[in-house]
Amino acid sequence: MIVVKIGGSVVNDLHPTFLPDIKKLYGNEKIILAHGGGKIVTETAIKLGREQKFIISPTGVRSRFTDMETAEIYTMVMSGKINKSIVRMFLQNGINAVGISGIDAGILRADRKRKLIVINEKGRKMTIEGGYTGKIKSLDPLLLNILVGNSYLPVVSPVALSEDFDFLNVDGDRAAAHIAAGMNAEKVIFITNVNGLIIGGKLITHLTLKGAKEIMPKLGFGMEKKVLACTEAIEMGVKSAIIASGQVNDPISSAIACENCTVINSL
């Protein structure tokens, strides 16, 4: 089994062979697709008159502050507009996709972050209410197993349920890592707009788990999150995590073949 993660903003820039490639693999391999779409959430929220607030963690990570209204917009856009647009794209190309969220059948459960430590405008640490952001704690594979066992391709949006059944914003990359681990996938592939991890103008083609952890503090925010998700997937038992471009010929097959991408393994 393979889990593929794409960003919502990457969809329009995928290579023309992406869908034929998925279709070819889908005939022989069980595939689950997870997606993001933070930019589209922000654009929609602004159109609805809801300015988005972003916060900075003590480690320099920038993330969306999700209050109750933003959580509702996030759920609507991720599980509605983005998810169904991807499903339609697959169906138009003969791929029997089903769009679901992490909420459905309780697939993704997360702990709601009650308090957050952030860096304020003066560069000082302060504690704020956590809002409706979550850290994934478990995955229920039953519905996903039913779908892939009946030759459907699940398309999963990154919304989780809290212990109090709140809708929670969870990171799409880390959701993909948990899905891959919970479904005993051999590989999780993160499709981006670059060939992989590039340092000093050079593509890093292979990293061990230890090496990936050591290199993370040197990375920019977007790539740091992807490498973090890769390390979490490996630690949870996934054999390999791959960061690859969606703008190359047959992008998923190329990533599986470890061509022109970054592969992270336990050893």
Secondary structure as GFF3:
##gff-version 3
##sequence-region A 1 267
A	DSSP	beta_strand	2	6	.	.	.	ID=ss1
A	DSSP	three_ten_helix	11	13	.	.	.	ID=ss2
A	DSSP	alpha_helix	18	26	.	.	.	ID=ss3
A	DSSP	beta_strand	31	35	.	.	.	ID=ss4
A	DSSP	alpha_helix	38	47	.	.	.	ID=ss5
A	DSSP	beta_strand	54	56	.	.	.	ID=ss6
A	DSSP	beta_strand	62	64	.	.	.	ID=ss7
A	DSSP	alpha_helix	68	76	.	.	.	ID=ss8
A	DSSP	pi_helix	77	82	.	.	.	ID=ss9
A	DSSP	alpha_helix	83	92	.	.	.	ID=ss10
A	DSSP	beta_strand	97	101	.	.	.	ID=ss11
A	DSSP	three_ten_helix	104	106	.	.	.	ID=ss12
A	DSSP	beta_strand	108	112	.	.	.	ID=ss13
A	DSSP	beta_strand	115	119	.	.	.	ID=ss14
A	DSSP	beta_strand	125	129	.	.	.	ID=ss15
A	DSSP	beta_strand	134	139	.	.	.	ID=ss16
A	DSSP	alpha_helix	142	149	.	.	.	ID=ss17
A	DSSP	beta_strand	153	157	.	.	.	ID=ss18
A	DSSP	beta_strand	159	161	.	.	.	ID=ss19
A	DSSP	beta_strand	167	169	.	.	.	ID=ss20
A	DSSP	alpha_helix	172	182	.	.	.	ID=ss21
A	DSSP	beta_strand	187	192	.	.	.	ID=ss22
A	DSSP	beta_strand	197	199	.	.	.	ID=ss23
A	DSSP	beta_strand	202	204	.	.	.	ID=ss24
A	DSSP	beta_strand	206	208	.	.	.	ID=ss25
A	DSSP	alpha_helix	209	215	.	.	.	ID=ss26
A	DSSP	three_ten_helix	216	218	.	.	.	ID=ss27
A	DSSP	alpha_helix	221	235	.	.	.	ID=ss28
A	DSSP	beta_strand	240	245	.	.	.	ID=ss29
A	DSSP	alpha_helix	251	256	.	.	.	ID=ss30
A	DSSP	beta_strand	262	265	.	.	.	ID=ss31
###
